[in-house]
Amino acid sequence: MAVRRLPPMSPEDHTMLADLLMYLTRPDPRTCQKKLKFGGIPIRDRSAAYVDGHKYVCLDPELSLLTSDGCLVYSFGISIDWSFDWDMEAFGCTVHAFDPTIPAPNDSAGAGDVSFHQYGIGGRDGVLENSDAQLRTLETLVDRLGHRQSVIHYLKLDVEDGEWAVFQQQAELDARSVLAENVEQLGVELHFMDHQPAEQHVTFYREVYRSLLALQELGFYLFWSEPNPLQRPEWAVPGLEQNITYAMEVVWLKARCIEDAYL
């Protein structure tokens, strides 16, 4: 499997930012040969039409999603869009959906056969700041649902800037984390809008870099990246040829045998 690796972190801030964002926006197209899009809602305005809310899933034989007797999906962040969860359930997966900001759906207009949990994911067990939303770590939720010995074939995070605390907590747990022990694919919407201008938030970006290096050490490699369709590419990053959006959809898979290349 060919992959593109995140290089060691540069001591130079501009180089570090360029390396990080080039890595996040330019995965090696050979990393996954068979990709399939699940979910998504068509959106139309006066100037454009696009699809939002989908996730790409890798179906290569090196992963066990297709060959498993029962694939398992954790989906964090629902709001009003159940399309990914419904598609994964229709594909034959057991789906657990999590969102502390919405009520439990009723039978006629809600989750269908998807199991819903009114919790969010966080870097610690507790309450989301300035709200009453309940957060739990991935380890707490996996233990509560009895999946500690199960493969989580796909973990989806769309948690509006909450992904960074999760990454940091999983990186700190390292080989003891659920990402290390259970997860095969990780699809995340990354949010950078609240960390601009980047040059004034270098500490944040270095922490992100360290977390993604830790993710790489656990065997996760990026196979998909695309800009958020709701945003214009307004972020000019020195070292990148084109502007990028402040939010992007990315997906990692866990690889066992790789041919690596730095950026």
CORJOKA-V898954 format. One record per residue. OMEGA is omega in radians with two decimals (999 if undefined). D_LAST is the distance of its C-alpha to the last C-alpha in Angstrom with 2 decimals. Layout:
omega: <OMEGA:OMEGA>
d_last: <D_LAST:D_LAST>
//
This chain:
omega: <3.10:-3.13:3.00:-3.06:2.95:-3.08:3.04:-3.03:3.14:3.04:3.12:-3.04:-3.10:3.11:3.12:-3.13:-3.14:3.12:-3.12:-3.03:3.00:3.08:-3.07:-3.07:-3.07:3.07:3.08:-3.10:-3.14:-3.06:3.05:-3.11:-3.06:-3.12:3.09:-3.11:3.10:3.08:3.13:3.12:3.08:3.13:3.14:2.95:-3.03:-3.05:-3.05:3.01:-3.09:3.13:3.12:3.07:3.14:3.04:3.05:-3.13:3.09:-3.11:3.12:-3.07:3.09:3.11:-2.98:-3.07:-3.11:-3.02:-3.11:3.07:3.11:-3.12:-3.05:-3.10:2.95:-3.08:-3.11:3.12:-3.06:-3.02:3.13:-3.01:3.09:-2.94:3.11:-3.09:3.11:-3.14:3.13:3.09:3.10:3.12:3.10:-3.11:2.91:-3.02:3.00:-3.11:-3.05:3.02:-3.11:-3.03:3.14:3.09:3.06:-3.10:3.03:-3.01:-3.01:-3.02:-3.02:-2.88:-3.07:3.13:3.08:3.10:-3.08:3.13:-3.07:3.08:2.96:3.11:-3.12:3.09:3.09:3.03:-3.14:-3.10:3.10:-3.09:3.12:3.08:3.06:-3.14:-3.12:3.10:3.05:3.06:3.10:3.14:3.13:-3.10:3.13:3.10:-3.10:-3.11:3.07:-3.08:-3.08:3.13:-3.07:2.96:2.96:-3.00:3.10:3.08:-3.14:3.07:2.97:-2.89:2.91:3.08:3.10:-3.10:-3.05:3.08:3.11:3.12:-3.10:-3.13:3.12:3.10:3.13:3.10:3.06:-3.04:3.11:-3.07:3.05:3.08:-3.13:-2.96:-2.94:-2.89:3.07:3.13:-3.06:3.12:-2.98:2.87:-3.13:-3.08:-3.13:-3.03:-3.09:-3.10:3.14:-0.13:-3.02:-3.10:3.11:3.14:-3.06:3.14:3.10:-3.07:3.06:3.08:3.05:-3.13:3.13:3.13:-3.13:3.00:3.10:3.08:3.11:3.11:3.08:3.08:-3.12:-3.14:-3.08:3.02:-3.13:3.03:3.06:3.13:3.02:-3.05:-3.13:-3.06:2.99:3.11:-3.05:-3.06:3.10:-3.11:3.09:-3.11:3.06:-3.06:-3.08:3.04:3.11:3.12:3.14:3.03:-3.10:3.08:3.13:3.11:3.03:2.93:3.12:-3.06:3.13:-3.10:-2.99:2.86:-2.97:3.06:3.05:-3.14:999>
d_last: <16.22:12.70:10.18:6.62:6.85:7.11:7.02:10.64:12.20:12.90:16.65:16.28:16.77:15.26:11.94:12.12:12.99:10.39:7.51:9.86:10.80:7.74:7.02:10.76:11.23:8.85:9.45:9.69:13.30:14.42:14.26:17.68:20.06:22.95:22.55:25.68:26.33:28.91:30.90:30.72:33.44:34.02:34.40:36.11:36.90:38.50:35.38:33.13:32.98:30.15:29.66:28.64:28.68:27.18:24.58:22.74:23.55:22.16:25.13:23.67:26.16:23.95:24.77:28.42:29.00:30.85:32.71:33.82:37.48:36.59:33.19:32.84:31.10:30.96:30.60:30.57:31.53:33.99:36.00:37.66:35.09:35.82:34.34:31.40:33.82:36.49:34.22:32.94:36.56:37.72:35.12:37.00:35.10:36.79:35.36:35.82:35.27:35.27:36.09:38.37:38.97:40.91:44.15:44.46:44.88:48.22:48.68:49.23:46.28:43.66:41.44:43.43:42.63:39.57:40.38:40.06:39.74:40.34:37.73:34.37:31.53:30.89:29.88:33.57:36.80:38.74:39.29:36.88:37.62:40.29:41.05:42.71:39.76:39.43:36.04:35.37:32.51:30.96:32.83:36.12:35.84:34.86:37.80:40.14:39.40:39.71:36.24:35.20:35.45:34.02:30.68:29.40:27.75:26.31:26.10:25.96:25.67:26.76:28.38:27.99:25.99:27.36:24.15:22.98:26.09:25.62:22.05:23.39:26.46:24.70:22.33:25.53:27.22:24.33:25.73:28.91:27.34:28.02:24.32:24.29:27.67:28.20:25.43:23.62:21.93:21.24:21.42:21.32:21.97:20.18:22.30:21.41:24.57:26.51:23.94:24.15:23.92:20.69:21.58:24.74:23.21:20.71:22.33:21.70:17.97:17.68:19.72:17.56:14.48:16.73:17.98:14.72:13.85:17.39:16.95:14.13:16.62:19.15:17.27:16.04:13.00:12.53:14.07:15.44:15.14:17.74:19.42:22.78:25.35:27.81:25.82:25.12:21.70:22.91:20.11:18.85:15.76:15.29:12.05:12.03:14.11:16.25:18.04:17.44:20.11:21.07:21.18:19.05:19.52:16.95:17.66:16.52:18.18:19.11:18.13:20.28:18.83:15.19:13.18:9.86:6.55:3.78:0.00>
//
